[in-house]
Amino acid sequence: MGMTEDIETLAIKVTRLKTEYEQYFANLKKREPLRLREDVEKIIMRYSNVPLTNTALKFKFSSVVSKYIAYKQHWIRVLREIAEGTYHRKPEGVLVRVREISETPPEKPAADILEGIYRNYIDTKLLCGESTKGISFEKFKKALEKEKQRVMEARGAKDVEIKVSIKDGKAAISLIPRT
């Protein structure tokens, strides 16, 4: 198979994987779709470090990988909530989050948000085949806070949005100023 066919297959498999995870969470499937997830990750790893000269193909690959990473984060969060018992299934198989209803939604502590970004960054680096040696949470937090302050001062922003993505086959962090 060529690169184009592999990337098309990857897009189809990511969509199928999303469907299978939804069925697993709704108790329609008894097992987590780990084999399909491994197949998807193998294809991503195969092309993560390959320079793509075709711009359309590069865009398609980046889009599919970004979608997969977002889904993967969601699946990990749901699996954790199921394990902790904070995710309950309705009788008809629909999942709902268990949370007290209040006028204002609970704020996540800044440390939890940073830990999530850190885990996402490490997962993305591993997905791209990069080393994560020497990247402790404390070093990551310190560097991110420093960069966040620099961007906020340079752009006159009140806050920044932090995104983890893949650029040129490598994990990257983007700080987007918010006013």
Wavefront OBJ file of the C-alpha trace (Angstrom):
o trace
v 0.000 0.000 0.000
v 1.138 3.532 -0.709
v 1.250 6.459 1.636
v -1.987 7.943 0.306
v -3.886 4.699 0.820
v -2.425 4.270 4.307
v -3.535 7.748 5.359
v -7.030 7.142 3.949
v -7.121 3.829 5.824
v -5.971 5.643 8.964
v -8.864 8.117 8.684
v -11.346 5.258 8.316
v -9.831 3.318 11.225
v -9.916 6.370 13.524
v -13.623 6.842 12.752
v -14.278 3.129 13.324
v -12.271 3.236 16.563
v -14.372 6.168 17.803
v -17.540 4.197 17.070
v -16.229 1.081 18.794
v -15.247 3.055 21.898
v -18.727 4.619 22.015
v -20.220 1.133 21.801
v -17.854 -0.088 24.523
v -18.807 2.797 26.826
v -22.490 2.118 26.169
v -22.003 -1.563 27.135
v -22.799 -2.755 23.614
v -19.302 -4.236 23.290
v -17.728 -6.209 26.092
v -14.075 -5.421 25.326
v -12.142 -2.255 24.729
v -10.993 -2.082 21.042
v -7.282 -2.324 21.871
v -6.207 -4.197 18.725
v -7.714 -1.553 16.430
v -6.139 1.175 18.582
v -2.729 -0.523 18.185
v -3.221 -0.647 14.405
v -4.000 3.078 14.337
v -0.964 3.918 16.462
v 1.301 1.781 14.233
v 0.208 3.695 11.128
v 0.702 7.019 12.915
v 4.171 5.984 14.095
v 5.105 4.800 10.596
v 4.418 8.221 9.041
v 5.197 10.570 11.946
v 8.868 10.939 11.027
v 8.449 10.664 7.263
v 8.727 14.029 5.488
v 5.537 14.539 3.503
v 6.096 16.698 0.427
v 2.483 16.650 -0.725
v 0.800 19.494 1.171
v -2.707 18.028 0.900
v -1.489 14.667 2.190
v 0.423 16.358 5.010
v -2.709 18.314 6.002
v -4.874 15.186 5.883
v -2.408 13.246 8.038
v -2.094 16.067 10.588
v -5.877 16.417 10.778
v -6.433 12.699 11.338
v -3.680 12.522 13.977
v -5.079 15.573 15.798
v -8.535 14.035 15.778
v -7.132 10.759 17.123
v -5.261 12.523 19.938
v -8.423 14.400 20.965
v -10.439 11.158 20.962
v -7.704 9.351 22.888
v -7.733 12.003 25.614
v -11.511 11.657 25.865
v -11.328 7.859 26.072
v -8.670 7.993 28.783
v -10.777 10.446 30.787
v -13.933 8.320 30.447
v -12.074 5.113 31.344
v -10.646 6.837 34.419
v -14.099 8.105 35.438
v -15.569 4.623 34.973
v -12.790 3.153 37.126
v -13.350 5.807 39.807
v -17.095 5.262 39.736
v -17.946 8.828 38.735
v -19.362 7.783 35.366
v -22.662 5.905 35.435
v -24.598 4.168 32.720
v -28.298 4.727 32.296
v -30.386 1.582 31.802
v -30.542 2.151 28.051
v -26.746 2.216 27.850
v -26.240 5.985 27.652
v -23.452 7.351 29.833
v -23.832 10.439 31.991
v -21.397 12.231 34.246
v -22.300 12.232 37.904
v -21.908 15.739 39.262
v -23.768 17.923 41.670
v -25.854 20.496 39.870
v -25.028 24.004 40.972
v -25.393 27.481 39.561
v -21.690 27.743 38.718
v -19.704 24.845 37.316
v -16.800 23.698 39.469
v -13.461 25.168 38.429
v -10.590 22.816 37.823
v -7.544 23.718 39.850
v -4.728 25.136 37.715
v -2.488 22.222 38.749
v -4.984 19.691 37.289
v -5.127 21.599 34.008
v -1.334 21.774 33.787
v -1.040 18.064 34.578
v -3.485 17.310 31.760
v -1.492 19.439 29.321
v 1.726 17.773 30.499
v 0.277 14.259 30.023
v -1.039 15.254 26.593
v 2.387 16.620 25.620
v 4.190 13.470 26.810
v 1.666 11.224 24.990
v 2.116 13.259 21.810
v 5.922 13.066 22.063
v 5.724 9.293 22.496
v 3.283 9.053 19.594
v 5.814 10.910 17.414
v 8.627 8.628 18.565
v 10.394 11.382 20.520
v 12.242 10.894 23.780
v 10.645 12.131 26.988
v 13.804 11.836 29.066
v 14.465 14.806 31.300
v 10.969 16.292 30.951
v 9.707 16.313 34.501
v 6.379 17.895 35.366
v 8.146 20.598 37.413
v 10.468 21.585 34.542
v 7.546 21.560 32.121
v 5.400 23.676 34.455
v 8.178 26.220 35.041
v 8.972 26.599 31.328
v 5.289 26.836 30.385
v 4.566 29.498 33.015
v 7.574 31.527 31.849
v 6.500 31.315 28.206
v 2.896 32.089 29.145
v 3.983 35.304 30.921
v 6.168 36.290 27.969
v 3.322 35.831 25.477
v 0.817 37.661 27.693
v 3.169 40.657 28.106
v 4.155 40.753 24.442
v 0.552 40.586 23.202
v -1.164 42.425 26.048
v -3.389 39.397 26.658
v -5.213 38.540 29.868
v -4.723 34.811 29.392
v -3.492 32.254 26.867
v -4.946 29.048 25.484
v -2.468 26.178 25.444
v -2.645 23.584 22.671
v -0.543 20.507 22.049
v -0.201 19.459 18.420
v 2.096 17.752 15.947
v 4.149 19.958 13.631
v 6.565 18.461 11.131
v 6.318 15.074 12.863
v 7.199 16.481 16.302
v 5.169 17.410 19.368
v 4.645 21.163 19.712
v 2.972 23.473 22.206
v 1.138 26.566 20.990
v 0.218 29.480 23.242
v -2.694 31.461 21.813
v -3.290 34.868 23.436
v -6.817 35.569 24.752
v -8.017 39.067 25.556
l 1 2 3 4 5 6 7 8 9 10 11 12 13 14 15 16 17 18 19 20 21 22 23 24 25 26 27 28 29 30 31 32 33 34 35 36 37 38 39 40 41 42 43 44 45 46 47 48 49 50 51 52 53 54 55 56 57 58 59 60 61 62 63 64 65 66 67 68 69 70 71 72 73 74 75 76 77 78 79 80 81 82 83 84 85 86 87 88 89 90 91 92 93 94 95 96 97 98 99 100 101 102 103 104 105 106 107 108 109 110 111 112 113 114 115 116 117 118 119 120 121 122 123 124 125 126 127 128 129 130 131 132 133 134 135 136 137 138 139 140 141 142 143 144 145 146 147 148 149 150 151 152 153 154 155 156 157 158 159 160 161 162 163 164 165 166 167 168 169 170 171 172 173 174 175 176 177 178 179
